[in-house]
């Protein structure tokens, strides 16, 4: 059984001051988390996808409850102005008494652009799949459970690989048919679905848009647009090569990962993907709740071994992380990077190994659950 989701207290605090926008992948637990703020008698939940609720929204017949949850309202073309009108219509002294929580399976920060700005009226938080800490992880087997069942609540708590397969099979289809078709002007949904289902083969490697274009027989621009759509709908995310310059990093090579790492069949790449989601969750936590500027990258230099991940604060490396299946030799590139970035921490995580030590030059080699438990429990 999972403990309270890591954003629960932050949502409660932010609702006292502003609207809260809660984004994240479909079925990651946003609705369950949102409704945990209701008392048993509250009926302030409105879902745009439910016709009866949609009619109440359009007629402005809102429930007389302290908290109103608008779920998937970003699918309403005029949702920004609608929420702005409601929020601006509330007097400052009643904002803490009448609270608004907006949830959606899309990047609400992206879909808010255009029309009247909502700037200054909301705080944006991102809920990602269950992490080691959120499942009360305490040992290696808990990491293995996440590896097998994903971090999505429904398949994880089913404790059934069969149910995970059934759930995963429907997930992409529903995202394409329900979310993308309702938000994006895309006609060839069939080929887009083929793209989505082929992307697990590219996890952990430099992403080649040109290879995807050739395989799908569509234009380079089209593939780029489709991947951007899948990012906005929280199916995948990309990280860039760390260059020491945030602006230049955007133009460099990219690697792609899934929020549901179980789409990746190769065990090594699946473990790398799991670590990537945990680190991204850490970065989002630091940005959304602490106000810091955090980014996630990988490190690659010509004729040198790649380092899987670099966590940066204000474009300065905070952690270098390598993810391996076994407790093999330390990545040789760490030696060079430690001289260049002496303030950064270095970790080599493993899934199946037993070694837990710190090398002479300060690299921590340990099982993944030790890292998740000791070094970033609050947000990982």
C-alpha positions as CSV (number, residue, x, y, z in Angstrom):
1,X,0.0,0.0,0.0
2,X,1.4,3.4,-1.0
3,X,1.7,6.1,1.5
4,X,0.4,9.6,0.9
5,X,1.5,11.0,-2.4
6,X,4.5,13.2,-2.2
7,X,2.6,16.3,-3.5
8,X,-0.3,16.1,-1.1
9,X,1.0,18.7,1.4
10,X,2.2,21.0,-1.3
11,X,-1.2,21.0,-3.0
12,X,-2.9,21.7,0.4
13,X,-0.5,24.7,1.0
14,X,-0.8,26.1,-2.5
15,X,-4.6,25.9,-2.5
16,X,-4.7,28.5,0.3
17,X,-3.2,31.1,-2.0
18,X,-4.0,30.3,-5.7
19,X,-5.5,27.9,-8.1
20,X,-3.4,24.7,-8.4
21,X,-2.9,23.0,-11.8
22,X,-1.9,19.3,-11.4
23,X,-0.6,17.7,-14.6
24,X,0.9,14.3,-15.3
25,X,0.4,11.1,-17.3
26,X,-3.0,9.7,-17.7
27,X,-4.0,7.3,-14.9
28,X,-1.0,8.3,-12.7
29,X,-3.4,9.0,-9.7
30,X,-4.2,12.7,-10.2
31,X,-8.0,12.2,-9.6
32,X,-7.5,10.0,-6.6
33,X,-5.0,12.5,-5.1
34,X,-7.3,15.4,-5.8
35,X,-10.4,13.8,-4.3
36,X,-8.4,13.0,-1.1
37,X,-9.0,16.6,-0.2
38,X,-12.8,16.2,-0.2
39,X,-14.8,15.3,2.9
40,X,-17.2,12.4,2.5
41,X,-20.1,14.8,1.7
42,X,-18.3,17.0,-0.9
43,X,-19.5,16.8,-4.5
44,X,-17.2,19.4,-6.1
45,X,-15.7,17.2,-8.8
46,X,-16.4,18.1,-12.4
47,X,-14.9,16.1,-15.3
48,X,-15.1,17.6,-18.8
49,X,-15.2,14.1,-20.3
50,X,-18.5,13.4,-18.5
51,X,-21.5,14.9,-20.4
52,X,-23.5,15.8,-17.3
53,X,-20.5,17.5,-15.7
54,X,-19.7,19.3,-19.0
55,X,-23.2,20.8,-19.0
56,X,-22.7,22.1,-15.5
57,X,-19.4,23.7,-16.4
58,X,-20.8,25.4,-19.5
59,X,-23.9,26.7,-17.6
60,X,-21.7,27.8,-14.7
61,X,-23.7,25.8,-12.3
62,X,-20.9,25.1,-10.0
63,X,-21.2,23.1,-6.8
64,X,-21.3,25.0,-3.5
65,X,-18.3,23.3,-2.0
66,X,-15.1,24.7,-0.6
67,X,-13.0,22.9,-3.2
68,X,-13.9,22.5,-6.9
69,X,-11.9,20.1,-9.0
70,X,-12.0,20.6,-12.8
71,X,-10.7,17.5,-14.4
72,X,-9.6,17.5,-18.1
73,X,-11.1,21.0,-18.6
74,X,-8.1,21.9,-20.8
75,X,-10.1,20.0,-23.6
76,X,-12.5,23.0,-23.5
77,X,-11.3,25.5,-26.0
78,X,-12.1,28.5,-23.8
79,X,-10.9,27.0,-20.5
80,X,-8.3,29.6,-19.8
81,X,-10.8,32.5,-19.9
82,X,-13.3,30.4,-18.1
83,X,-11.0,29.8,-15.1
84,X,-9.7,33.4,-15.2
85,X,-13.3,34.7,-14.9
86,X,-14.1,32.4,-11.9
87,X,-10.8,33.2,-10.1
88,X,-11.0,37.0,-10.7
89,X,-14.6,36.9,-9.6
90,X,-13.6,35.7,-6.2
91,X,-12.7,38.4,-3.7
92,X,-9.2,38.1,-2.2
93,X,-10.6,37.4,1.3
94,X,-12.5,34.3,0.1
95,X,-9.8,32.7,-2.1
96,X,-8.7,30.6,0.9
97,X,-12.4,29.6,1.5
98,X,-13.1,28.7,-2.2
99,X,-10.4,26.6,-3.7
100,X,-9.9,25.5,-7.3
101,X,-7.8,22.5,-8.4
102,X,-7.4,21.8,-12.1
103,X,-6.1,18.4,-13.2
104,X,-5.3,17.0,-16.7
105,X,-3.4,14.3,-18.5
106,X,-1.4,16.9,-20.4
107,X,1.2,19.6,-19.9
108,X,-1.2,22.3,-18.6
109,X,1.6,24.8,-18.8
110,X,1.7,24.3,-22.6
111,X,-2.1,24.3,-23.1
112,X,-2.6,27.5,-21.1
113,X,-0.8,29.6,-23.7
114,X,-3.0,31.8,-25.9
115,X,-5.9,34.0,-25.0
116,X,-5.9,35.8,-21.7
117,X,-3.0,34.8,-19.5
118,X,-3.5,33.0,-16.2
119,X,-0.1,34.2,-15.0
120,X,0.1,34.7,-11.3
121,X,-3.2,33.0,-10.6
122,X,-2.0,29.4,-10.2
123,X,0.8,27.1,-9.2
124,X,1.7,24.2,-11.5
125,X,2.6,20.8,-10.1
126,X,3.5,17.6,-11.9
127,X,2.5,14.2,-10.6
128,X,4.6,11.4,-11.9
129,X,4.4,7.6,-11.4
130,X,4.8,6.0,-8.0
131,X,8.5,6.1,-6.9
132,X,10.4,3.9,-4.5
133,X,9.6,6.2,-1.6
134,X,5.9,6.4,-2.4
135,X,5.5,2.6,-2.2
136,X,7.2,2.7,1.2
137,X,10.3,1.0,-0.4
138,X,12.7,-0.5,2.0
139,X,14.6,-3.2,0.1
140,X,15.9,-4.4,-3.2
141,X,12.7,-6.4,-4.0
142,X,10.7,-3.1,-4.0
143,X,12.8,-1.8,-6.8
144,X,12.2,-5.1,-8.7
145,X,8.4,-4.7,-8.1
146,X,8.5,-1.3,-9.8
147,X,10.6,-2.8,-12.6
148,X,8.0,-5.5,-13.3
149,X,4.7,-3.6,-12.6
150,X,5.5,0.0,-13.4
151,X,4.8,3.0,-11.2
152,X,1.2,3.5,-12.3
153,X,-1.1,2.7,-9.4
154,X,-3.6,0.4,-11.1
155,X,-1.2,-2.2,-12.5
156,X,1.2,-1.8,-9.6
157,X,-1.3,-2.6,-6.9
158,X,-2.9,-5.4,-8.9
159,X,0.4,-7.2,-8.3
160,X,-0.3,-9.1,-11.6
161,X,1.9,-9.0,-14.7
162,X,-1.2,-10.2,-16.7
163,X,-3.2,-7.1,-15.5
164,X,-0.2,-4.9,-16.4
165,X,-0.1,-6.3,-19.9
166,X,-3.8,-5.7,-20.4
167,X,-3.6,-2.2,-18.9
168,X,-0.6,-1.3,-21.0
169,X,-2.1,-2.5,-24.2
170,X,-5.1,-0.2,-23.8
171,X,-3.1,2.8,-22.5
172,X,-1.6,4.1,-25.7
173,X,-4.7,3.4,-27.7
174,X,-6.8,5.5,-25.3
175,X,-4.2,8.2,-25.2
176,X,-4.3,8.4,-29.0
177,X,-8.0,8.2,-29.4
178,X,-9.2,10.3,-26.5
179,X,-6.5,12.7,-25.5
180,X,-4.6,13.5,-28.7
181,X,-7.8,13.6,-30.9
182,X,-9.3,16.0,-28.5
183,X,-6.3,18.4,-28.2
184,X,-4.2,18.3,-31.4
185,X,-4.9,18.8,-35.1
186,X,-3.5,15.5,-36.3
187,X,-5.2,13.5,-39.0
188,X,-3.1,10.4,-39.3
189,X,-3.7,8.9,-35.8
190,X,-3.0,5.4,-37.0
191,X,0.6,6.1,-38.0
192,X,1.1,8.2,-34.9
193,X,0.1,5.1,-32.9
194,X,2.6,3.0,-34.8
195,X,5.3,5.6,-33.9
196,X,4.3,5.5,-30.2
197,X,4.5,1.7,-30.1
198,X,7.9,1.6,-31.8
199,X,9.6,4.2,-29.6
200,X,10.5,1.7,-26.8
201,X,13.1,0.3,-29.2
202,X,14.9,3.7,-29.1
203,X,15.0,4.2,-25.3
204,X,18.5,4.9,-23.9
205,X,20.1,5.6,-27.3
206,X,20.6,8.9,-29.2
207,X,17.2,9.6,-30.8
208,X,17.4,9.7,-34.6
209,X,14.3,11.5,-36.1
210,X,15.6,10.6,-39.6
211,X,15.6,6.9,-38.9
212,X,12.0,7.2,-37.6
213,X,11.0,9.2,-40.6
214,X,12.4,6.5,-43.0
215,X,10.7,3.7,-41.1
216,X,7.3,5.4,-41.1
217,X,7.6,7.0,-44.5
218,X,6.6,10.4,-43.3
219,X,8.2,13.8,-43.3
220,X,10.9,14.7,-40.7
221,X,8.8,17.7,-39.6
222,X,5.8,15.3,-39.0
223,X,7.8,12.9,-36.8
224,X,9.2,15.8,-34.8
225,X,5.7,17.2,-34.3
226,X,4.3,13.8,-33.2
227,X,7.0,13.2,-30.6
228,X,6.4,16.7,-29.2
229,X,2.7,15.8,-28.9
230,X,3.5,12.6,-27.1
231,X,5.7,14.6,-24.7
232,X,2.9,17.1,-24.1
233,X,0.6,14.2,-23.3
234,X,3.1,12.7,-20.9
235,X,3.8,9.4,-22.7
236,X,7.5,10.1,-23.2
237,X,10.1,12.7,-22.3
238,X,13.5,13.6,-23.8
239,X,16.7,14.7,-22.1
240,X,19.6,16.5,-23.9
241,X,23.3,16.1,-23.8
242,X,25.0,18.2,-21.1
243,X,27.3,20.7,-22.6
244,X,27.9,23.1,-19.7
245,X,25.6,25.6,-21.5
246,X,21.8,25.1,-21.1
247,X,21.0,26.9,-24.4
248,X,23.5,24.8,-26.4
249,X,22.2,21.6,-24.7
250,X,18.8,22.1,-26.3
251,X,20.3,21.7,-29.8
252,X,22.5,18.7,-28.9
253,X,21.7,15.0,-29.1
254,X,18.6,13.8,-27.2
255,X,17.6,10.5,-25.5
256,X,14.0,9.4,-25.1
257,X,12.3,7.6,-22.2
258,X,8.8,6.5,-21.2
259,X,7.0,7.4,-18.0
260,X,5.8,3.7,-18.1
261,X,9.2,2.0,-18.2
262,X,7.6,-1.5,-18.6
263,X,7.1,-0.7,-22.3
264,X,10.8,-1.3,-22.6
265,X,11.6,-5.0,-22.9
266,X,15.4,-5.0,-22.5
267,X,16.1,-5.3,-18.8
268,X,19.1,-3.0,-18.9
269,X,17.3,-0.2,-20.7
270,X,14.2,-0.7,-18.6
271,X,16.3,-0.1,-15.4
272,X,17.9,2.9,-17.0
273,X,14.4,4.2,-17.8
274,X,13.2,3.6,-14.3
275,X,16.1,5.6,-12.9
276,X,15.4,8.4,-15.5
277,X,11.8,8.8,-14.2
278,X,13.0,8.9,-10.6
279,X,15.5,11.6,-11.4
280,X,13.1,13.6,-13.5
281,X,10.7,13.4,-10.6
282,X,13.4,14.8,-8.4
283,X,14.0,17.7,-10.8
284,X,10.3,18.5,-11.1
285,X,10.0,18.5,-7.3
286,X,12.8,21.0,-7.0
287,X,11.3,23.2,-9.6
288,X,7.6,23.0,-8.7
289,X,7.8,23.1,-5.0
290,X,11.2,24.7,-4.1
291,X,11.5,27.2,-7.1
292,X,14.9,26.0,-8.2
293,X,16.0,25.6,-11.8
294,X,16.8,21.9,-12.2
295,X,17.3,20.0,-15.5
296,X,18.1,16.4,-16.4
297,X,20.7,15.5,-19.0
298,X,23.1,12.8,-20.1
299,X,26.8,13.3,-20.7
300,X,28.5,12.3,-23.9
301,X,31.8,13.3,-25.4
302,X,33.5,11.9,-28.5
303,X,35.6,8.8,-28.0
304,X,34.7,8.7,-24.3
305,X,32.2,6.5,-22.4
306,X,28.8,8.0,-21.9
307,X,27.4,8.8,-18.5
308,X,23.7,8.0,-18.3
309,X,22.5,11.0,-16.3
310,X,23.5,14.4,-15.1
311,X,21.3,16.3,-12.7
312,X,21.9,20.1,-12.9
313,X,21.0,23.0,-10.7
314,X,21.2,26.3,-12.5
315,X,23.1,24.5,-15.3
316,X,25.8,23.3,-12.8
317,X,26.1,19.5,-12.3
318,X,24.8,18.4,-8.9
319,X,24.9,14.6,-9.6
320,X,26.3,12.3,-12.2
321,X,24.6,8.9,-12.2
322,X,25.3,5.7,-14.0
323,X,22.7,2.9,-14.0
324,X,23.9,-0.7,-14.5
325,X,22.4,-4.2,-13.9
326,X,25.5,-5.5,-12.0
327,X,28.1,-4.0,-9.7
328,X,30.7,-3.9,-12.5
329,X,33.7,-1.6,-12.8
330,X,33.2,2.1,-12.3
331,X,32.6,4.1,-15.5
332,X,36.1,5.4,-16.4
333,X,34.8,8.8,-17.5
334,X,33.9,9.6,-13.9
335,X,37.6,10.2,-13.2
336,X,37.8,13.0,-15.7
337,X,34.4,14.5,-14.7
338,X,35.4,14.5,-11.0
339,X,38.4,16.7,-11.7
340,X,36.2,19.1,-13.8
341,X,33.3,19.2,-11.4
342,X,34.7,18.6,-7.9
343,X,31.5,19.8,-6.1
344,X,29.2,17.2,-7.9
345,X,28.3,13.8,-6.4
346,X,29.0,10.7,-8.4
347,X,26.9,7.5,-8.2
348,X,27.0,4.2,-10.0
349,X,23.7,2.3,-9.2
350,X,23.1,-1.4,-9.9
351,X,20.0,-3.5,-9.9
352,X,21.3,-7.1,-9.2
353,X,24.7,-6.5,-7.6
354,X,25.6,-6.6,-3.9
355,X,28.5,-4.2,-3.6
356,X,28.0,-1.0,-1.6
357,X,31.1,1.2,-1.2
358,X,32.7,4.5,-1.9
359,X,35.8,4.4,-4.2
360,X,39.0,6.2,-3.3
361,X,38.1,9.1,-5.6
362,X,34.6,9.4,-4.1
363,X,32.3,7.5,-6.4
364,X,29.5,5.8,-4.5
365,X,28.7,2.4,-5.9
366,X,25.5,1.0,-4.4
367,X,22.2,-0.9,-5.1
368,X,19.5,1.4,-6.5
369,X,17.3,1.1,-3.5
370,X,20.2,2.5,-1.3
371,X,20.4,5.6,-3.5
372,X,16.7,6.1,-3.5
373,X,16.5,5.6,0.2
374,X,19.5,7.5,1.5
375,X,20.1,10.3,-1.0
376,X,16.8,11.7,-2.2
377,X,14.0,10.1,-0.2
378,X,11.9,13.3,0.0
379,X,11.4,13.7,-3.7
380,X,12.5,10.4,-5.4
